[in-house]
């Protein structure tokens, strides 16, 4: 692996870590050329284990023979840019998490049918734009038995740098894709839909009717306004999490964790 000492933003290849925006990295016009950034050795290892292709590394001097040594060996003959902690902080605008960044190739987007083929519990993320919430939802999904994630096009990209970091690499563990159509179309894939919303006709999340569903899609809405009225109207169930002490609702990431646990596939 070529080790390249850098001293300025002008060095060829460093822009992927320092100046390109998330939109530029994603490259919607040419998806096959899209890139995303992974931070910290632990999360980079999860991505590599999941089969993601590394393109370049940015690493503090001390980590070349330290925390990143095994990663460097696994990544093969890709560029390794290095410099002091102070310099790399200047380049990226923040202190690196554990001193290592990896640029990786964005995978080809999969179809809903492929992602959901063997799934029994999925989550639909509708209009959630906060990167921290997206990362937290993916982490809960991986931990609590969700088989796949679908996101509406107005939701945050799961491969956003902060979303990946907050998820601790869980975005690489749960199959996901962008949703086409409406939640009503999920019926064609065999799913009943449960819209998480505070509505007069909602049922409690521990309702026996939900527990016996063989294939269930849990639909989570935006941080502020919740789900659109048309989405709620199209759902098979409208579901609420009972609240105490006058609290009206939970943060979407917290609500998702509760829903994933309560609505998990029943043990035989």
N, C-alpha and C positions, 0 to 999 in steps of 0.2 A: 504494500500500500504506500503510495507516495505521500510523504509528510511535507506539507507546504506551510512555511512560516509566513504569516500575514502581518501587515503593518498599517493597512488603510482599507477603507471601503471600496477603493478603486480596484482592488485585486480581483481579477477575473474569477467568477464562481462564487464569491462571497455574498453577492446580492441576494441569493436565495435565503440566506439566514438573516440579512440585515435590513434590506430596503424594500423587498417585494411585499405587497399587501396580501392579505388572505385571498382576496378576489383574484389577484394576479397569479398566486400559487395554484389556485384551483383551476384556472384556465378553462373557462366554460366553452370557449370557442374551439379548443382542441383538447378535449378531456383526456386523450391518451398521453398528453404531455403534462398533465397536472401533477403537482407535487404537494406534499404536506410535511410538516416539521414535527418531530417527536423529541421530547425533552427527558433527560435523566436516564442513566443506565438501566434501571429496572424496567421502565416503560419501553425503552428501545428493545430490550430483550424480549418482552412480550410480543412486540410487533414482528421481530425476526422469527420467533417461534411460530407465529401465525402465518408466516410465508410472505410478508411484505418485503419489497425489494429496496434495499438501501442505495442511495445515489451519491451521498457525500456526508462527511462528518465534520463537526466543528467542536474542538476539544481543547481544554486548558492543558498546558504543558504537563502538569503533574499527573493528569489522569491517563496519559498515554500508556504509562506503565503501571497505572493504578486501577481505578474503577472501570475504565473503558478498555482495558487490555484484551479481555475476552471478546468484547464487541468488535474491536478493530480486527481481530483474527477472523471472526465470522464474516465480516463484511467484504473481505477479499480486496480486489484491486480497485478501490474507489478513492477519490481524493480525501485526504485528511488535512483540514486546515487547523492551524494551531497558533496560539499566542498566549500572552499573560491574561490572568483573570481580569485585570483592569482594562486591557485592550478589548477583550471580548465583550465585557459589559458595555463599553462604548459603542461597539459595533452593533450589538443587538438592542441596546436601550434598557437592559435589565440584567441583573446577575443571573448567570446560567444556573438552572437547577442541577445540582451535582456536576456542573462543569462540562456537560456533553449535550450536543444537539445532533440529530440525524435527519437529513433530508431523504424522504422516501417517495417512491412513485405511487401516485394515486391509482387505486385499482379500478378496473372496469366496473361500471355500475351494473348491478345484477337486477333481474326482473323480480317483481313481487311474487310471481308464481314460484320461482326458484327459491327465494328466501323463505317463503312460507310453506313449502311443500311438506315437510315433516313436522311442522310446528303445531303445538296444541295451545300454547299461550303466547300471544304477541302483544306488543304495545304500539299504538299509533300516537305519535307526537305531533300535535296540531298547533303550529304557530308559536312554538317555544323558541325564543331568540337568545336567551341568556346562556352564554357558554358554560357557566358554572352549573346551571340547572341541567343542561344537556349531558355534561360529563357525569353528574351525580345520578341522573336517570339511567344512563348506561351502566354505571357501576352497580346500581341496585338490580337492574335487569339481569346482569350476569350472575349476581350472587343469589337471586331469589327465583330462578327458574324460568325466566322469560326466554322463549326460543328464538324470537326475531323481533326486530324493530323496524317500523315504517315511519317515515317522516314526511310531512307535507312540505312543499317546496318553499314555503315561507318560514320554515324553521331553520335554526342554526345548523351549519355543517358540522357533523360529528367529528370530522378530521381537522377542525379548527384547533390551533395549537393549545389553547387553554382548555378546551373541552377534552382533548386527549389527555392532558396532564391531570385534570380533576378526576377523570374516569380511572386513572391509574392503569391505562391500557385496556380497560374493559371494552372500548370501542372495537378492539381487534378480536374480541372473544365471542361477541353476539352478532349473528348475521343481520345486516341492515340494508335498506335501500330507500330511495325516494318513492313516495306513494303517488300512484296515478289514479285518477277518478275520485270517487267519494267512498265513505265507509260502507255505503250500501253495496258497493262492488265486492266487498269482502265475503259476502254471502256466497258468491260464486266459487270461493275457495274453501267453503265449508264453515266459515266463522260466524258466530253470533257476536254482536258488538255491545260493549258496555261503556257508555259515555259517563265519565266522572264529572258530575255537575250538581249544583245545588238547585233543585227544581221541585215544584210542588208534587209532581208525580214520580219522584225518585224513590228507589227502594234502598234499604240499608245494605252496606257492603257484605254483611254476613247473611244475606238472604239465601235460603236453601236452593232457590232456583238457579243462582249463579254457580253454586258448587257442583251441580250435576252437568254443566255444559262441557261437552268433550273438547270443543275448540272455541276459544274465547279471545276476542280482541279488546284490550283495555284502551280506551281513548282518553288521552290527557290533553288539556287545553293550555292556553297561554297563561303567563304569570299574572296578568292583571285582569283581563276580561273573561277568562275561561274559554269554553268552547263556543263556536258560533251557534246561533239558534237553529240553523238548518241542519247542522251536524247532530245536535241533540235530538231533533225531530226524526232524523233518519236512523237513529240507534235502536237496537232491539231492547236495550235496557238503559235507563238513566239511574246512575248509582251515586249514593252519597256516603261519605264517611261521617258517622255521628260525632258531634262536637260537644265539648263541655265548657263551662265557665264563660259562655257567651262568645267564644271564638267562632268566627264565621267560616274560616277555611284554613287549610295548610298551604305552605309553599308547594309548588307543583312537584318538586323533587321529593319532598317528604311524603306528599300524598301518593306519589307513584310507588314509593317503597312500601307503604301500607297496603296499597292495592295489589301489588305483586305478591306479597306474602299471603294476604287473605284469599286471593283468587287463584292461587297456585293449583296445579293439577292435584286432585286428591290422591292420597296414598292408597294403594290397594291393600 
